[in-house]
Amino acid sequence: IALEHGIPSHDTFGRVFAVLDTGEFLTAMHAWVDSFSGSLRGRGIAIDGKTLRGSFDRAAGKSALHTITAFACDLRICLRQMSVDEKSNEIPAVPALLKLLELSGATVTLDAMHCQVETARAIVAAEADYILIVKGNQDGLYEYLHERFLEYGERDYQVPGLRRHVTVERSHGRQERREYYFIAAPRDSAILKRW
């Protein structure tokens, strides 16, 4: 494509992409992303699902496109993206997506929908850490963690391995202070019995 007169038009890009072999293009794109991202050790990888607005086609009876994405936060790059049939199919898709990445030493974050034993095992098998959001969708695990936080509070958070992190941010004319407490998940099976 000649760039004598600036950036090619939308139509030119459309014609070029229309003749590309999508499988070959995807393989090349993944290789480029992998070489660009380098090691993910020490990096945060966010896994999240989205429904693309306006991607449905009522006339053809097609529902909206649902995707699951692995995003390297500090690199600001999408490492992998998979389409899934519907939002509920994200759960089994996440372990498959994780297998496509070299996650050793990374920290993977996921929302409450993905707080699943299989997902946690896939992350640990990849020699990575995880941060999972626990809500009421995991009653036993939520109750177990709630009990631990009450116990730690009674001990004034003086617990071996418990770390505290405070952030202060100014935004929109106000100051927000957030306080976080971190502790490694127990290695014993007590937590899995509640999960």
Beta strands, then each sheet from edge to edge (+ up, - down):
strand 1: 44-51
strand 2: 66-72
strand 3: 77-84
strand 4: 107-110
strand 5: 129-132
strand 6: 163-171
strand 7: 174-182
sheet 1: 3+ 2- 1+ 4+ 5+
sheet 2: 6+ 7-
end
